[in-house]
Each structure stands twice: as C-alpha cells, then as structure tokens.
Amino acid sequence: MTIRAFGAPHRYIQGPGALGQLGPMLAIHGRRAFVVADRIVAGLLKDRLTAATSEHLDSIAFGDFGGECTAAEIDRMTAAAAAAGADVIIGLGGGKAIDTAKGVRIARGGGLVIVPTIASNDSPTSRLAIVYTADHVLSEVRLMATNPDAVIVDTDIIVQAPVRFFVAGIGDALSKKFEAEQCYRTGGLNFYKARPPELALAIADRCYAIIREHGEAATSDVRAKATSDAVESVVEATILMSGLGFESGGLSLAHSLTRGFSAIPELSAALHGEQVAYGLLVQLVVEGRPAAFLSDFRSFYQRLGLPLKLADMGFSGDVAAALQTIAARTIAEAPYIRQIEVELDGMKLKAALERVEAGI
C-alpha cells in the first residue's frame, strides 16, 4: 500500500481585522521580524504592522521587494534579513512576495508568517516557492521543510484590492476538485510525494461547491469593497481550501498548462489564476465532459470575468503557433502532465486547446 500524506500551516486565521492577531503569532516564533513586501504594500500597511507588533517584537525591518520571485531576489532579501538579524519572516503581499519570503525561510530557517493582501491564488498556505527568471519564465520550484507557521488573512484588506485578483483566485481554486480527482484516479502523487488522502479530495470538492454557490455574490461584494458572509466563505475556499487541496490532493493538466503559457511572452501579464482557469477548460475538454457541462462552465466564467480564450489573457498574435508552443512545452516540461486518465501527446493537447479557443 502506498503512503498517504497531508500537510497544512500550523495556524490559519481569517476575518475582518485579523491583522490584529499578527503580534501574538509572531511572538511564538521570534522577536526580530523581517518583512518581505514591495514598496506600495509596505507604504499602505507599514504603520498598521508596526502597531500590531510593537508589544510583541524587539524589532521589525522592511525589505524592499523588487516584484519578481527570482533566485537573485531571494538572495537579496535573504541578505537583508540576515543584516536585520531576523529570526522570523513575514511574507506580506501577493504570491510573488509570499514565495520570495518562503525562499528566505528556506535559506535562513526560523519562523514564517504569511499575510496575503490579495486572494488571487493558493500560495499562502503551501510550502512551495515558485521561482521565475527575470523575464517571467518559470525556473524552478523550491520546497520548505514545513508549511508556514501561520497564515493571517485580514478580509478588510482583501476586499480593498482590485476585483480582478479576487476573480483570479476563484479561477485557481475551481480547478482543485478536478485536478485532485485526476491525481487520485491515476495513482499520482501529491506535493508530499505521497498518495492524496481522502480528506484532500473532500476539501477540494467543498472548495468547488462553495465557489459555485457563493462566487458571484462574493465577487459583487468585493467590487463594492465590502466584506460579507459570501466573501468570507469564498476567501476561505480560494486561500485555505485551494491551498490544501492542491498540495495534499495533487495537480493535473490545468496547472500543467502554466508551463506552456510561460513560453508565450504576451501571456506574462495574465495572473496565475487566470491561466489556471483557462487550463481547467482544456482539462475538462480532455476529460470528455458533456457539452452541457462545458456550456455551464463557460457561462459561469463569463459571469465572473474569467478568460475563455487566449485573447482574454492579452494575446493578440498567431493563435495557431501559440497553441502549438503551449502544447509542446507543456508535454515536455510539466511534472504532473501524466496525472490524468487520458493518454496525452502534443497533438491531442493542441486539439483540446483548439476546441477551447473555438468555444466548444
């Protein structure tokens, strides 16, 4: 029998005003904090972080994150954290700042507390750091020994971000049910190099159900910069459930296609969740889902503003050539491309991409 494994952050805290819990959480893991955050995010939240931690820390220093999670940027932030004598790292911002903070933690050890300011992807809870080249081509995936010590999600902050980020988080989370199911059925492995436990599939399934039930209402509330029960449920789905669902449930074709997308420069401005949402449409075509099922999915995408074609992600070039490149690079490079019940090659994958582009 193959080993099953499940992982998660030690603590997850979510809700309006949750940033007030940061100080006590940090105090468990260290006394000298270093914050990985870009200049804009730090400018908006520095005073609040300082006030929330002043009674619990000896010092807090802010790194000027450059905006891309590259090996060089991780090294630069690691050196700054060392100069500050930090024993606990705070990842503050979006996925790239968070992953850079993880890279610092890998290099230095110590505690790690994640404070996302957008709900755009599943990065906050996981131990993965996705590293890119300077021109936004995926370079490598680094792994922490454990998941973050704590994740603090202040939904008062989340709803202030542009709604596009919130919708992208929904796009990323929608895929987890279908990817975890494919990983499980094919005997694939999750990100602990083990079989997905039943719990991971249950989480991914509930994640999908919440989004379909509350996703549209929550998106409407975020457009109005308002928290609500719907927002709280969907944020929990897109950050906590989505993160646990992919890391312990495993991935399949929808995320594999991000390798191919990274080879198309015009798609570099598309958010991760937007790419995954498009990739999920391709996966559902490959799975042979009925026309009515696909039509329902596409209608849901339209109502939320998720991409249905490459053009919706900013592409305006030769579509046929792009699809050929995406298919070839995905088949050649994606590590979980085989975790799907259909045997794929470049021609089959390109045909599925063409069907999505044709609106079928």
C-alpha positions as CSV (number, residue, x, y, z in Angstrom):
1,M,0.0,0.0,0.0
2,T,1.3,3.5,-0.9
3,I,1.8,6.0,1.9
4,R,-0.7,8.8,2.1
5,A,0.3,12.3,3.5
6,F,-1.4,15.5,4.3
7,G,0.1,18.9,5.3
8,A,-1.1,22.3,6.3
9,P,0.1,25.6,8.0
10,H,0.2,25.4,11.8
11,R,-2.4,28.1,12.2
12,Y,-4.9,29.8,9.9
13,I,-6.7,33.0,11.0
14,Q,-9.2,34.8,8.8
15,G,-11.7,37.7,9.1
16,P,-12.1,41.4,9.3
17,G,-9.4,42.9,11.5
18,A,-7.4,39.6,11.6
19,L,-4.2,41.6,11.2
20,G,-4.5,42.4,14.9
21,Q,-3.6,38.8,15.6
22,L,-0.2,39.2,13.9
23,G,1.8,40.2,17.0
24,P,0.9,37.2,19.2
25,M,1.5,34.8,16.3
26,L,5.0,36.3,15.6
27,A,5.9,36.2,19.3
28,I,5.6,32.4,19.2
29,H,8.3,32.2,16.6
30,G,10.7,35.1,17.1
31,R,11.4,38.6,18.4
32,R,13.1,40.2,15.3
33,A,10.9,40.3,12.2
34,F,11.8,40.9,8.6
35,V,9.0,41.8,6.2
36,V,9.2,40.8,2.5
37,A,6.9,43.4,0.8
38,D,7.1,45.7,-2.1
39,R,7.2,49.4,-1.6
40,I,3.5,50.0,-2.4
41,V,2.2,47.4,0.0
42,A,4.7,48.4,2.7
43,G,3.6,52.0,2.3
44,L,0.0,51.1,2.8
45,L,0.4,48.7,5.7
46,K,3.7,49.6,7.5
47,D,2.1,51.6,10.2
48,R,-0.6,49.0,10.9
49,L,2.0,46.2,11.1
50,T,4.2,48.2,13.4
51,A,1.3,49.0,15.7
52,A,0.1,45.4,15.7
53,T,3.5,44.0,16.6
54,S,5.1,46.7,18.8
55,E,4.3,45.0,22.1
56,H,5.4,41.6,20.8
57,L,8.7,42.2,19.0
58,D,12.1,43.7,19.7
59,S,12.4,45.0,16.1
60,I,10.7,44.9,12.7
61,A,12.5,45.7,9.4
62,F,11.0,46.0,6.0
63,G,12.7,44.7,2.8
64,D,12.1,46.5,-0.5
65,F,10.9,43.5,-2.6
66,G,11.5,44.1,-6.3
67,G,8.3,42.5,-7.6
68,E,9.5,39.2,-9.2
69,C,10.4,36.0,-7.3
70,T,13.8,35.2,-8.8
71,A,16.8,33.4,-7.4
72,A,18.6,36.7,-7.3
73,E,15.8,38.5,-5.5
74,I,15.6,35.7,-2.9
75,D,19.3,36.0,-2.3
76,R,19.0,39.8,-1.9
77,M,16.1,39.5,0.5
78,T,18.0,36.8,2.4
79,A,21.0,39.1,2.8
80,A,18.7,41.9,4.1
81,A,17.1,39.6,6.6
82,A,20.5,38.5,7.8
83,A,21.6,42.1,8.2
84,A,18.5,42.8,10.3
85,G,19.2,39.7,12.5
86,A,15.8,38.4,11.8
87,D,14.5,35.2,13.4
88,V,11.0,35.3,11.9
89,I,10.0,36.3,8.3
90,I,6.7,37.9,7.3
91,G,5.5,37.4,3.7
92,L,3.3,40.4,3.0
93,G,1.5,40.9,-0.3
94,G,0.7,38.8,-3.3
95,G,2.1,35.4,-4.4
96,K,5.5,36.6,-5.6
97,A,6.3,38.4,-2.3
98,I,5.0,35.4,-0.4
99,D,7.1,32.9,-2.4
100,T,10.2,35.1,-2.0
101,A,9.6,35.1,1.8
102,K,9.4,31.3,1.6
103,G,12.8,31.4,-0.3
104,V,14.3,33.4,2.5
105,R,12.9,31.0,5.1
106,I,14.4,28.1,3.1
107,A,17.8,29.8,3.2
108,R,17.8,31.0,6.8
109,G,15.3,28.8,8.7
110,G,13.3,30.3,11.5
111,G,9.6,31.2,11.6
112,L,7.4,32.3,8.7
113,V,4.1,34.1,8.9
114,I,2.2,34.8,5.7
115,V,-0.1,37.8,5.4
116,P,-1.7,37.9,2.0
117,T,-3.1,41.2,0.8
118,I,-4.9,39.7,-2.2
119,A,-6.9,36.4,-2.6
120,S,-5.5,35.7,-6.1
121,N,-4.0,32.2,-5.7
122,D,-3.3,29.3,-3.4
123,S,0.3,30.3,-2.4
124,P,-0.2,31.4,1.2
125,T,-0.7,28.0,2.9
126,S,1.7,25.9,0.9
127,R,5.4,25.1,1.3
128,L,6.2,25.7,-2.4
129,A,8.1,28.7,-3.7
130,I,7.7,29.2,-7.4
131,V,10.9,30.8,-8.8
132,Y,11.0,32.6,-12.1
133,T,13.6,34.1,-14.4
134,A,13.8,37.9,-14.7
135,D,11.7,37.7,-17.8
136,H,8.9,35.7,-16.1
137,V,9.7,32.2,-17.3
138,L,9.2,29.6,-14.7
139,S,12.6,28.4,-13.5
140,E,12.2,26.1,-10.5
141,V,10.1,25.1,-7.6
142,R,11.7,25.2,-4.1
143,L,10.2,23.4,-1.1
144,M,10.3,24.5,2.5
145,A,10.7,21.7,5.0
146,T,7.3,22.5,6.6
147,N,4.3,24.7,5.7
148,P,4.1,28.3,7.0
149,D,3.8,28.6,10.8
150,A,0.8,30.9,10.4
151,V,-1.4,32.4,7.7
152,I,-3.3,35.6,8.7
153,V,-5.9,36.8,6.2
154,D,-7.5,40.1,7.0
155,T,-10.5,40.3,4.8
156,D,-10.8,44.1,5.4
157,I,-7.5,44.3,3.4
158,I,-8.5,41.6,0.8
159,V,-11.6,43.5,-0.3
160,Q,-9.7,46.7,-1.0
161,A,-7.7,45.1,-3.8
162,P,-8.9,45.2,-7.4
163,V,-11.6,42.7,-8.0
164,R,-9.5,41.1,-10.8
165,F,-7.3,39.5,-8.1
166,F,-10.3,38.1,-6.3
167,V,-11.7,36.6,-9.5
168,A,-8.3,35.1,-10.4
169,G,-8.3,33.4,-7.0
170,I,-11.6,31.8,-7.9
171,G,-10.2,30.6,-11.2
172,D,-7.2,29.0,-9.4
173,A,-9.4,27.3,-6.8
174,L,-12.0,26.0,-9.3
175,S,-9.5,23.5,-10.7
176,K,-8.6,21.8,-7.5
177,K,-11.6,19.4,-7.4
178,F,-10.9,18.2,-10.9
179,E,-7.1,18.0,-10.6
180,A,-7.2,16.2,-7.3
181,E,-9.7,13.7,-8.7
182,Q,-7.4,13.0,-11.7
183,C,-4.4,12.7,-9.4
184,Y,-6.2,10.3,-7.2
185,R,-7.6,8.1,-10.0
186,T,-4.3,7.8,-11.8
187,G,-2.3,6.8,-8.8
188,G,-0.5,10.1,-8.8
189,L,1.4,11.8,-6.0
190,N,0.7,15.0,-4.2
191,F,3.4,17.5,-3.1
192,Y,4.4,15.4,-0.2
193,K,5.4,12.7,-2.6
194,A,2.6,10.6,-1.3
195,R,-0.9,9.5,-2.3
196,P,-3.7,12.0,-1.7
197,P,-5.7,11.1,1.4
198,E,-9.5,11.1,1.2
199,L,-9.5,14.3,3.3
200,A,-7.8,16.2,0.5
201,L,-10.4,15.2,-2.0
202,A,-13.2,16.2,0.4
203,I,-11.6,19.6,0.8
204,A,-11.2,20.2,-2.9
205,D,-14.8,19.1,-3.5
206,R,-16.1,21.5,-0.8
207,C,-13.9,24.3,-2.2
208,Y,-15.6,23.9,-5.6
209,A,-19.1,23.7,-4.1
210,I,-18.6,27.0,-2.1
211,I,-17.3,28.8,-5.2
212,R,-20.3,27.7,-7.3
213,E,-22.7,28.7,-4.6
214,H,-21.3,32.0,-3.4
215,G,-18.7,33.0,-6.0
216,E,-20.9,35.5,-7.9
217,A,-22.3,37.2,-4.8
218,A,-18.8,37.4,-3.2
219,T,-17.4,39.0,-6.4
220,S,-20.2,41.6,-6.4
221,D,-19.4,42.4,-2.7
222,V,-15.7,42.8,-3.4
223,R,-16.5,45.2,-6.3
224,A,-18.3,47.2,-3.6
225,K,-15.2,46.9,-1.3
226,A,-17.5,45.2,1.3
227,T,-16.9,42.1,3.4
228,S,-19.8,39.6,3.8
229,D,-20.6,36.0,4.7
230,A,-20.2,35.2,1.0
231,V,-16.8,36.9,0.8
232,E,-15.6,35.1,3.9
233,S,-16.7,31.7,2.6
234,V,-15.1,32.3,-0.8
235,V,-11.8,33.6,0.6
236,E,-11.6,30.5,2.8
237,A,-12.1,28.5,-0.3
238,T,-9.6,30.3,-2.5
239,I,-6.8,30.6,0.1
240,L,-7.2,27.8,2.6
241,M,-9.1,25.0,0.8
242,S,-7.5,25.7,-2.5
243,G,-4.0,25.5,-0.9
244,L,-4.7,22.4,1.0
245,G,-6.5,20.9,-2.0
246,F,-3.6,21.2,-4.4
247,E,-0.7,20.4,-2.0
248,S,-2.2,17.4,-0.5
249,G,-4.6,16.4,-3.3
250,G,-2.2,16.8,-6.2
251,L,-2.4,18.6,-9.6
252,S,-3.1,17.6,-13.2
253,L,-3.5,19.2,-16.6
254,A,-5.0,22.6,-15.6
255,H,-1.8,23.6,-13.7
256,S,0.5,21.8,-16.1
257,L,-0.5,24.2,-18.9
258,T,1.0,27.1,-16.9
259,R,4.4,25.7,-18.1
260,G,3.3,26.1,-21.7
261,F,1.8,29.6,-21.0
262,S,5.1,30.8,-19.6
263,A,6.7,30.3,-23.0
264,I,4.4,32.9,-24.6
265,P,5.6,36.4,-23.6
266,E,2.3,38.0,-24.3
267,L,0.7,35.9,-21.6
268,S,3.1,37.0,-18.9
269,A,0.7,39.7,-17.7
270,A,-2.0,37.2,-17.1
271,L,-2.5,36.3,-13.4
272,H,-1.8,32.7,-12.3
273,G,-5.4,32.1,-11.5
274,E,-6.5,33.3,-15.0
275,Q,-4.1,30.9,-16.6
276,V,-5.3,28.0,-14.5
277,A,-8.9,28.8,-15.2
278,Y,-8.2,28.6,-18.9
279,G,-6.2,25.4,-18.3
280,L,-9.2,23.9,-16.5
281,L,-11.4,24.4,-19.6
282,V,-8.8,22.5,-21.5
283,Q,-8.7,19.7,-18.9
284,L,-12.4,19.4,-19.0
285,V,-12.4,19.0,-22.8
286,V,-9.6,16.4,-22.5
287,E,-11.7,14.5,-19.9
288,G,-14.6,14.4,-22.4
289,R,-17.1,16.3,-20.3
290,P,-20.6,16.6,-21.9
291,A,-21.4,19.7,-23.9
292,A,-24.0,20.9,-21.4
293,F,-21.4,20.7,-18.6
294,L,-18.9,22.7,-20.6
295,S,-21.5,25.2,-21.5
296,D,-22.4,25.7,-17.9
297,F,-18.8,26.2,-17.0
298,R,-18.3,28.8,-19.8
299,S,-21.4,30.7,-18.7
300,F,-20.1,30.8,-15.1
301,Y,-16.7,32.1,-16.4
302,Q,-18.5,34.8,-18.4
303,R,-20.5,36.0,-15.4
304,L,-17.3,36.3,-13.3
305,G,-15.0,37.6,-16.0
306,L,-12.7,34.6,-16.2
307,P,-10.8,34.0,-19.5
308,L,-12.4,31.9,-22.2
309,K,-9.7,32.4,-24.9
310,L,-6.1,33.4,-25.1
311,A,-7.2,36.9,-26.2
312,D,-8.9,37.3,-22.8
313,M,-5.4,37.0,-21.3
314,G,-3.9,39.6,-23.5
315,F,-2.7,37.5,-26.5
316,S,-3.1,39.1,-30.0
317,G,-0.7,37.1,-32.1
318,D,-0.8,34.0,-34.2
319,V,-3.1,31.7,-32.2
320,A,-2.2,28.5,-34.0
321,A,1.5,29.0,-33.4
322,A,0.9,29.8,-29.8
323,L,-1.2,26.7,-29.2
324,Q,1.5,24.6,-30.8
325,T,4.1,26.1,-28.5
326,I,1.9,25.8,-25.4
327,A,1.1,22.1,-26.1
328,A,4.7,21.2,-26.9
329,R,6.2,22.9,-23.8
330,T,3.5,21.5,-21.5
331,I,4.0,17.9,-22.7
332,A,7.8,18.3,-22.4
333,E,8.2,20.1,-19.1
334,A,5.1,19.9,-16.8
335,P,5.9,17.5,-13.9
336,Y,2.2,16.4,-13.4
337,I,1.1,16.2,-17.0
338,R,0.7,12.4,-16.7
339,Q,-1.7,12.6,-13.8
340,I,-4.8,12.4,-16.0
341,E,-6.7,9.4,-17.2
342,V,-6.4,10.3,-20.9
343,E,-3.0,9.5,-22.5
344,L,-1.8,12.8,-23.9
345,D,0.7,13.8,-26.6
346,G,1.3,17.2,-28.2
347,M,-1.3,16.7,-31.0
348,K,-4.1,15.7,-28.6
349,L,-3.4,18.6,-26.3
350,K,-3.2,21.0,-29.2
351,A,-6.6,19.7,-30.4
352,A,-8.1,20.3,-27.0
353,L,-6.7,23.8,-26.9
354,E,-8.2,24.5,-30.3
355,R,-11.6,23.4,-29.1
356,V,-11.4,25.8,-26.2
357,E,-10.4,28.6,-28.5
358,A,-13.4,27.7,-30.7
359,G,-15.7,27.9,-27.8
360,I,-16.7,24.2,-27.8
